[in-house]
Amino acid sequence: MAKLVLLVLALCAVQGSFAMVRRDAPAAPAEEPNFFQSIMSIKDKIEGVFQETQQNVLKSLGFQSNEEVVQTIQTNTNQYVERLRSVQGVIEEEVKKNSDIFEPILKDLNTKLAQTTATLSEQNPEVVQKAKEYQAQVQSNVQALVAEAQKTVEKLKEDTRVPTENIQDALKKLYDYTFETLTKTANELKPKN
């Protein structure tokens, strides 16, 4: 009987070593967010930080002078304008390369970029004296730009031709720069504990 048990164990061991190993197929990789999903995610964050910036301007006027608040807004806005100009340069270059494709899609955004950078660059002494009004002016210009960028993204989504990587990169930077600038401004205007 002991020999039979040993024989069965040996047979099982031999069969086990020759048995096929079944592995489950690897899990499908998580789908990478595409360009349009990334843009929508950033757009949602921008909307939230608009509110935070507005609230922090109002709060900061309780502990900072109007001039300090205006200076913070102005400094960050000037940096933002420079970054927007670089985005505008990329978009203009891509339109020149592929005017038949991108001219109708990017024309309005390019116009809005030019208007926004011009408006944010000029200093209106009457408005700049009042931090609340100055922030409202900056914010309305930035919101109009983001709205126009969103229209452009929707047009690109509908067009069957895929936008060039440079266009996607420029649009993503526009959203990123907007989010970063608003976040930086909001953080700089938080009450210091």
PASEBA-1860 file (N, C-alpha, C; in nm, 3 decimals):
! residues 193
1> MAKLVLLV> 0.081/-0.116/0.000/0.000/0.000/0.000/0.087/0.125/0.000 ~ 0.191/0.124/0.077/0.281/0.238/0.082/0.343/0.261/-0.055 ~ 0.372/0.150/-0.127/0.430/0.163/-0.260/0.329/0.229/-0.355 ~ 0.202/0.197/-0.338/0.099/0.255/-0.423/0.085/0.404/-0.399 ~ 0.090/0.448/-0.273/0.081/0.590/-0.239/0.201/0.664/-0.298 ~ 0.321/0.601/-0.285/0.440/0.664/-0.342/0.430/0.673/-0.493 ~ 0.377/0.570/-0.554/0.361/0.570/-0.699/0.263/0.678/-0.744 ~ 0.153/0.696/-0.671/0.054/0.800/-0.703/0.115/0.938/-0.683
9> LALCAVQG> 0.189/0.956/-0.576/0.255/1.084/-0.551/0.358/1.114/-0.659 ~ 0.434/1.016/-0.698/0.534/1.035/-0.802/0.467/1.069/-0.934 ~ 0.359/0.999/-0.964/0.286/1.024/-1.087/0.228/1.166/-1.088 ~ 0.175/1.208/-0.976/0.120/1.344/-0.964/0.230/1.447/-0.981 ~ 0.345/1.421/-0.924/0.456/1.515/-0.934/0.503/1.526/-1.077 ~ 0.512/1.413/-1.147/0.555/1.414/-1.286/0.452/1.486/-1.373 ~ 0.326/1.455/-1.353/0.222/1.520/-1.432/0.218/1.670/-1.405 ~ 0.239/1.708/-1.281/0.238/1.849/-1.244/0.349/1.926/-1.312
17> SFAMVRRD> 0.464/1.864/-1.329/0.575/1.935/-1.390/0.557/1.951/-1.539 ~ 0.476/1.864/-1.600/0.451/1.874/-1.744/0.318/1.944/-1.774 ~ 0.245/1.974/-1.670/0.115/2.036/-1.691/0.133/2.176/-1.748 ~ 0.037/2.216/-1.826/0.043/2.351/-1.884/0.005/2.452/-1.777 ~ 0.077/2.559/-1.777/0.047/2.666/-1.685/-0.043/2.764/-1.757 ~ -0.155/2.792/-1.696/-0.248/2.886/-1.757/-0.235/3.019/-1.686 ~ -0.212/3.120/-1.764/-0.203/3.255/-1.707/-0.315/3.338/-1.766 ~ -0.367/3.422/-1.682/-0.469/3.514/-1.732/-0.403/3.616/-1.822
25> APAAPAEE> -0.476/3.662/-1.919/-0.424/3.766/-2.008/-0.395/3.890/-1.924 ~ -0.291/3.962/-1.961/-0.263/4.083/-1.883/-0.381/4.179/-1.890 ~ -0.399/4.248/-1.782/-0.509/4.345/-1.778/-0.484/4.452/-1.882 ~ -0.590/4.496/-1.944/-0.577/4.603/-2.043/-0.523/4.726/-1.972 ~ -0.426/4.792/-2.032/-0.373/4.910/-1.965/-0.483/5.016/-1.951 ~ -0.475/5.087/-1.842/-0.573/5.194/-1.821/-0.559/5.291/-1.936 ~ -0.671/5.330/-1.989/-0.668/5.419/-2.104/-0.609/5.553/-2.063 ~ -0.510/5.596/-2.139/-0.450/5.726/-2.110/-0.550/5.834/-2.145
33> PNFFQSIM> -0.557/5.936/-2.062/-0.649/6.043/-2.098/-0.600/6.108/-2.227 ~ -0.691/6.126/-2.319/-0.649/6.189/-2.442/-0.642/6.340/-2.425 ~ -0.602/6.406/-2.528/-0.584/6.551/-2.525/-0.711/6.622/-2.477 ~ -0.825/6.583/-2.531/-0.949/6.652/-2.499/-0.991/6.629/-2.353 ~ -0.968/6.508/-2.302/-0.999/6.480/-2.162/-0.908/6.562/-2.070 ~ -0.781/6.573/-2.106/-0.687/6.652/-2.026/-0.729/6.798/-2.019 ~ -0.768/6.851/-2.135/-0.810/6.991/-2.141/-0.934/7.014/-2.053 ~ -1.030/6.923/-2.061/-1.152/6.939/-1.981/-1.122/6.933/-1.831
41> SIKDKIEG> -1.029/6.849/-1.794/-0.990/6.837/-1.653/-0.928/6.968/-1.604 ~ -0.839/7.024/-1.684/-0.775/7.151/-1.646/-0.878/7.263/-1.643 ~ -0.969/7.264/-1.740/-1.074/7.367/-1.746/-1.156/7.366/-1.618 ~ -1.192/7.248/-1.570/-1.268/7.237/-1.445/-1.190/7.295/-1.327 ~ -1.060/7.268/-1.324/-0.976/7.322/-1.216/-0.968/7.474/-1.224 ~ -0.961/7.527/-1.346/-0.954/7.673/-1.365/-1.079/7.739/-1.309 ~ -1.194/7.681/-1.337/-1.319/7.739/-1.286/-1.319/7.746/-1.134 ~ -1.266/7.643/-1.070/-1.258/7.645/-0.924/-1.163/7.749/-0.870
49> VFQETQQN> -1.050/7.765/-0.936/-0.950/7.860/-0.887/-0.991/8.005/-0.917 ~ -1.078/8.027/-1.017/-1.133/8.161/-1.039/-1.203/8.208/-0.912 ~ -1.286/8.121/-0.858/-1.361/8.154/-0.736/-1.267/8.180/-0.619 ~ -1.168/8.094/-0.604/-1.074/8.108/-0.494/-0.997/8.240/-0.503 ~ -0.955/8.275/-0.622/-0.880/8.400/-0.641/-0.967/8.519/-0.604 ~ -1.090/8.516/-0.652/-1.182/8.626/-0.623/-1.203/8.641/-0.472 ~ -1.224/8.530/-0.403/-1.245/8.535/-0.258/-1.119/8.583/-0.186 ~ -1.003/8.539/-0.232/-0.879/8.578/-0.165/-0.848/8.726/-0.186
57> VLKSLGFQ> -0.888/8.783/-0.299/-0.870/8.927/-0.318/-0.951/9.002/-0.213 ~ -1.075/8.960/-0.197/-1.160/9.026/-0.098/-1.105/9.010/0.043 ~ -1.062/8.890/0.078/-1.006/8.865/0.212/-0.877/8.944/0.235 ~ -0.791/8.946/0.132/-0.660/9.009/0.148/-0.672/9.159/0.171 ~ -0.778/9.220/0.122/-0.795/9.364/0.142/-0.814/9.397/0.289 ~ -0.843/9.296/0.371/-0.857/9.319/0.515/-0.723/9.326/0.587 ~ -0.618/9.271/0.529/-0.489/9.271/0.599/-0.374/9.324/0.513 ~ -0.397/9.348/0.386/-0.294/9.407/0.300/-0.347/9.538/0.246
65> SNEEVVQT> -0.254/9.624/0.211/-0.298/9.750/0.150/-0.347/9.722/0.009 ~ -0.428/9.811/-0.041/-0.479/9.800/-0.177/-0.363/9.790/-0.276 ~ -0.258/9.867/-0.251/-0.142/9.869/-0.341/-0.072/9.733/-0.345 ~ -0.061/9.668/-0.228/0.004/9.536/-0.223/-0.076/9.433/-0.302 ~ -0.208/9.438/-0.288/-0.293/9.344/-0.360/-0.282/9.368/-0.510 ~ -0.290/9.494/-0.550/-0.278/9.530/-0.692/-0.143/9.485/-0.745 ~ -0.037/9.506/-0.668/0.098/9.467/-0.713/0.107/9.317/-0.736 ~ 0.050/9.239/-0.647/0.049/9.093/-0.663/-0.024/9.054/-0.791
73> IQTNTNQY> -0.141/9.110/-0.810/-0.220/9.079/-0.930/-0.144/9.122/-1.055 ~ -0.088/9.241/-1.050/-0.017/9.296/-1.166/0.105/9.213/-1.203 ~ 0.183/9.176/-1.105/0.304/9.096/-1.130/0.269/8.963/-1.195 ~ 0.173/8.895/-1.137/0.133/8.765/-1.191/0.068/8.778/-1.329 ~ -0.009/8.884/-1.349/-0.073/8.907/-1.479/0.033/8.935/-1.586 ~ 0.134/9.013/-1.553/0.240/9.043/-1.651/0.315/8.915/-1.691 ~ 0.342/8.830/-1.595/0.408/8.702/-1.626/0.317/8.616/-1.714 ~ 0.190/8.618/-1.685/0.092/8.542/-1.763/0.088/8.591/-1.907
81> VERLRSVQ> 0.090/8.722/-1.926/0.086/8.781/-2.060/0.207/8.734/-2.142 ~ 0.323/8.730/-2.080/0.442/8.682/-2.152/0.427/8.537/-2.194 ~ 0.371/8.457/-2.108/0.350/8.316/-2.141/0.245/8.301/-2.251 ~ 0.141/8.384/-2.247/0.040/8.381/-2.352/0.099/8.417/-2.488 ~ 0.190/8.512/-2.487/0.253/8.552/-2.614/0.331/8.436/-2.676 ~ 0.394/8.355/-2.594/0.466/8.239/-2.648/0.367/8.138/-2.708 ~ 0.253/8.118/-2.643/0.149/8.030/-2.696/0.097/8.086/-2.828 ~ 0.074/8.215/-2.831/0.024/8.279/-2.952/0.122/8.262/-3.068
89> GVIEEEVK> 0.250/8.272/-3.040/0.352/8.253/-3.143/0.347/8.114/-3.203 ~ 0.330/8.013/-3.119/0.321/7.875/-3.169/0.196/7.859/-3.255 ~ 0.085/7.912/-3.210/-0.040/7.900/-3.285/-0.028/7.971/-3.420 ~ 0.028/8.091/-3.420/0.045/8.163/-3.547/0.134/8.086/-3.643 ~ 0.239/8.025/-3.592/0.330/7.947/-3.676/0.259/7.826/-3.737 ~ 0.178/7.758/-3.658/0.105/7.642/-3.708/0.000/7.682/-3.811 ~ -0.063/7.797/-3.791/-0.160/7.846/-3.888/-0.091/7.875/-4.021 ~ 0.028/7.932/-4.014/0.104/7.960/-4.137/0.137/7.831/-4.211
97> KNSDIFEP> 0.177/7.729/-4.138/0.215/7.601/-4.200/0.096/7.530/-4.263 ~ -0.020/7.536/-4.197/-0.138/7.462/-4.241/-0.260/7.552/-4.245 ~ -0.250/7.662/-4.315/-0.357/7.762/-4.312/-0.492/7.706/-4.357 ~ -0.490/7.616/-4.454/-0.617/7.560/-4.503/-0.690/7.481/-4.394 ~ -0.615/7.418/-4.306/-0.676/7.337/-4.200/-0.707/7.423/-4.076 ~ -0.607/7.498/-4.030/-0.618/7.562/-3.900/-0.670/7.705/-3.901 ~ -0.662/7.774/-4.013/-0.708/7.914/-4.018/-0.851/7.927/-3.967 ~ -0.947/7.850/-4.021/-1.085/7.867/-3.974/-1.105/7.824/-3.828
105> ILKDLNTK> -1.027/7.728/-3.783/-1.044/7.676/-3.647/-0.979/7.767/-3.544 ~ -0.862/7.820/-3.574/-0.783/7.894/-3.475/-0.793/8.045/-3.486 ~ -0.860/8.095/-3.589/-0.865/8.240/-3.612/-0.922/8.315/-3.491 ~ -1.037/8.270/-3.441/-1.101/8.340/-3.329/-1.017/8.334/-3.202 ~ -0.956/8.219/-3.178/-0.870/8.206/-3.060/-0.750/8.299/-3.072 ~ -0.690/8.305/-3.189/-0.574/8.391/-3.210/-0.612/8.538/-3.188 ~ -0.728/8.577/-3.237/-0.777/8.713/-3.216/-0.797/8.740/-3.068 ~ -0.859/8.644/-2.997/-0.884/8.661/-2.853/-0.754/8.666/-2.775
113> LAQTTATL> -0.656/8.586/-2.815/-0.524/8.592/-2.750/-0.462/8.730/-2.766 ~ -0.468/8.785/-2.887/-0.412/8.918/-2.912/-0.485/9.023/-2.828 ~ -0.618/9.017/-2.825/-0.696/9.113/-2.746/-0.664/9.101/-2.597 ~ -0.657/8.978/-2.549/-0.633/8.956/-2.406/-0.495/9.005/-2.365 ~ -0.393/8.972/-2.442/-0.258/9.017/-2.406/-0.250/9.169/-2.412 ~ -0.315/9.231/-2.510/-0.314/9.378/-2.519/-0.387/9.440/-2.401 ~ -0.504/9.389/-2.370/-0.583/9.444/-2.260/-0.513/9.426/-2.126 ~ -0.458/9.307/-2.103/-0.392/9.281/-1.974/-0.259/9.357/-1.963
121> SEQNPEVV> -0.201/9.394/-2.075/-0.073/9.467/-2.072/-0.093/9.615/-2.043 ~ -0.203/9.671/-2.091/-0.222/9.815/-2.071/-0.263/9.842/-1.927 ~ -0.216/9.951/-1.877/-0.245/9.988/-1.739/-0.349/10.099/-1.737 ~ -0.463/10.072/-1.680/-0.566/10.173/-1.662/-0.553/10.224/-1.519 ~ -0.495/10.343/-1.502/-0.465/10.392/-1.366/-0.588/10.398/-1.275 ~ -0.704/10.430/-1.332/-0.825/10.439/-1.248/-0.865/10.302/-1.195 ~ -0.859/10.202/-1.280/-0.898/10.067/-1.237/-0.792/10.007/-1.147 ~ -0.666/10.028/-1.182/-0.556/9.968/-1.106/-0.556/10.018/-0.961
129> QKAKEYQA> -0.613/10.134/-0.936/-0.614/10.187/-0.800/-0.706/10.106/-0.709 ~ -0.800/10.034/-0.766/-0.895/9.957/-0.685/-0.874/9.808/-0.712 ~ -0.821/9.739/-0.615/-0.783/9.599/-0.631/-0.901/9.512/-0.675 ~ -1.015/9.532/-0.614/-1.131/9.449/-0.645/-1.170/9.463/-0.793 ~ -1.177/9.587/-0.840/-1.214/9.612/-0.979/-1.105/9.562/-1.074 ~ -0.981/9.579/-1.034/-0.870/9.534/-1.118/-0.875/9.382/-1.135 ~ -0.895/9.311/-1.024/-0.903/9.165/-1.031/-1.023/9.123/-1.117 ~ -1.134/9.193/-1.104/-1.253/9.160/-1.185/-1.224/9.180/-1.333
137> QVQSNVQA> -1.152/9.286/-1.368/-1.118/9.312/-1.508/-1.026/9.202/-1.562 ~ -0.924/9.168/-1.485/-0.830/9.063/-1.527/-0.907/8.932/-1.543 ~ -0.988/8.900/-1.444/-1.059/8.773/-1.446/-1.156/8.764/-1.563 ~ -1.227/8.872/-1.594/-1.322/8.866/-1.706/-1.248/8.846/-1.838 ~ -1.131/8.908/-1.853/-1.051/8.887/-1.974/-1.002/8.744/-1.984 ~ -0.956/8.690/-1.874/-0.905/8.553/-1.874/-1.020/8.454/-1.898 ~ -1.135/8.478/-1.838/-1.250/8.390/-1.860/-1.293/8.393/-2.006 ~ -1.291/8.509/-2.068/-1.328/8.519/-2.210/-1.228/8.441/-2.296
145> LVAEAQKT> -1.101/8.449/-2.259/-0.997/8.375/-2.333/-1.018/8.224/-2.318 ~ -1.044/8.179/-2.196/-1.065/8.036/-2.173/-1.191/7.989/-2.247 ~ -1.295/8.070/-2.250/-1.417/8.034/-2.323/-1.387/8.020/-2.472 ~ -1.307/8.111/-2.526/-1.272/8.102/-2.668/-1.183/7.981/-2.694 ~ -1.092/7.954/-2.602/-1.006/7.835/-2.616/-1.093/7.709/-2.614 ~ -1.195/7.708/-2.529/-1.284/7.592/-2.522/-1.360/7.572/-2.653 ~ -1.404/7.682/-2.714/-1.470/7.672/-2.845/-1.374/7.612/-2.948 ~ -1.249/7.653/-2.941/-1.148/7.602/-3.035/-1.127/7.453/-3.013
153> VEKLKEDT> -1.119/7.412/-2.887/-1.102/7.270/-2.856/-1.221/7.191/-2.912 ~ -1.341/7.244/-2.897/-1.460/7.176/-2.950/-1.453/7.166/-3.103 ~ -1.408/7.272/-3.168/-1.393/7.268/-3.315/-1.291/7.162/-3.355 ~ -1.181/7.155/-3.281/-1.078/7.056/-3.312/-1.133/6.915/-3.290 ~ -1.215/6.899/-3.190/-1.273/6.769/-3.159/-1.363/6.722/-3.274 ~ -1.437/6.815/-3.332/-1.529/6.782/-3.441/-1.456/6.756/-3.572 ~ -1.342/6.821/-3.591/-1.267/6.806/-3.716/-1.202/6.668/-3.717 ~ -1.216/6.597/-3.827/-1.161/6.462/-3.834/-1.009/6.462/-3.844
161> RVPTENIQ> -0.952/6.570/-3.888/-0.805/6.578/-3.896/-0.752/6.605/-3.756 ~ -0.656/6.531/-3.718/-0.600/6.544/-3.583/-0.513/6.670/-3.578 ~ -0.530/6.752/-3.473/-0.446/6.870/-3.463/-0.300/6.830/-3.443 ~ -0.210/6.914/-3.491/-0.069/6.883/-3.476/-0.033/6.882/-3.329 ~ 0.076/6.817/-3.300/0.123/6.812/-3.162/0.152/6.952/-3.109 ~ 0.203/7.040/-3.196/0.233/7.178/-3.154/0.106/7.253/-3.113 ~ -0.002/7.231/-3.188/-0.129/7.296/-3.153/-0.181/7.241/-3.021 ~ -0.178/7.110/-3.005/-0.222/7.050/-2.880/-0.138/7.101/-2.764
169> DALKKLYD> -0.009/7.107/-2.783/0.081/7.153/-2.679/0.053/7.300/-2.644 ~ 0.031/7.382/-2.746/0.004/7.525/-2.722/-0.127/7.543/-2.646 ~ -0.229/7.469/-2.685/-0.357/7.480/-2.615/-0.346/7.430/-2.470 ~ -0.275/7.321/-2.452/-0.256/7.269/-2.316/-0.180/7.371/-2.231 ~ -0.078/7.434/-2.291/-0.003/7.536/-2.217/-0.091/7.655/-2.181 ~ -0.179/7.694/-2.273/-0.270/7.805/-2.244/-0.351/7.773/-2.119 ~ -0.406/7.654/-2.114/-0.484/7.612/-1.996/-0.394/7.599/-1.873 ~ -0.278/7.536/-1.889/-0.187/7.519/-1.775/-0.142/7.654/-1.720
177> YTFETLTK> -0.102/7.745/-1.808/-0.055/7.877/-1.764/-0.167/7.953/-1.693 ~ -0.288/7.940/-1.744/-0.402/8.007/-1.680/-0.421/7.952/-1.540 ~ -0.422/7.820/-1.529/-0.442/7.757/-1.399/-0.328/7.794/-1.303 ~ -0.204/7.785/-1.349/-0.089/7.816/-1.263/-0.092/7.961/-1.216 ~ -0.124/8.053/-1.306/-0.125/8.195/-1.270/-0.234/8.225/-1.168 ~ -0.353/8.172/-1.193/-0.462/8.195/-1.098/-0.432/8.133/-0.962 ~ -0.377/8.012/-0.963/-0.343/7.945/-0.838/-0.237/8.024/-0.762 ~ -0.135/8.068/-0.834/-0.027/8.146/-0.771/-0.083/8.275/-0.710
185> TANELKPK> -0.168/8.344/-0.786/-0.227/8.468/-0.736/-0.313/8.441/-0.613 ~ -0.396/8.338/-0.620/-0.482/8.303/-0.507/-0.398/8.271/-0.383 ~ -0.291/8.195/-0.402/-0.205/8.158/-0.288/-0.133/8.279/-0.230 ~ -0.088/8.368/-0.315/-0.016/8.487/-0.267/-0.108/8.583/-0.194 ~ -0.236/8.573/-0.221/-0.332/8.664/-0.157/-0.400/8.603/-0.035 ~ -0.362/8.479/-0.001/-0.420/8.417/0.119/-0.370/8.489/0.243 ~ -0.455/8.496/0.345/-0.410/8.557/0.471/-0.290/8.482/0.527 ~ -0.191/8.554/0.569/-0.071/8.493/0.628/-0.097/8.470/0.775
193> N> -0.073/8.348/0.819/-0.098/8.315/0.960/0.027/8.331/1.043
END
